[in-house]
Amino acid sequence: MRKVSRKQAQLNTALNKVYKELRDTLPPYCSGCGRSDVVLSFSHLIPRSRRSDLITEKRNIKYHCLGGGDNARKGCHQLWEGGIKDKQKLLDYHSNLEYILEVDTEYYFLITEKN
């Protein structure tokens, strides 16, 4: 089994604390489609790999549903990770972009210029 570094362990602890706080405060539905009858997951608007300083930023994390099921539906988490056409299908698309524009202008133009 691979050991986790002390730094990664601290980040995991901090992120789990943020997830718990979000579970206690966010309404239990997908902000991308509004459904509450699906499996939800935490979705980073700006990827963790791009901005490690925003990993535990609550405003950078939304509830998005996961895909799957009988009809192999694409979940909002997967849509957000897809191209701009997929992102535009989400109810929270505009609010997500407002946040991204505020904190990472370069990423905003990177994702909105890809048509």
ABEGO torsion letter per residue (X at the ends): XBBBBAAAAAAAAAAAAAAAAAAAABBBBBAAAGBAABBBBBBBABBAAABAAAAABAAABBBBBBBEEAAGBBBAAAAAABBAAAAAABAAAAAAAAAAAAABAAAAAAAAABX
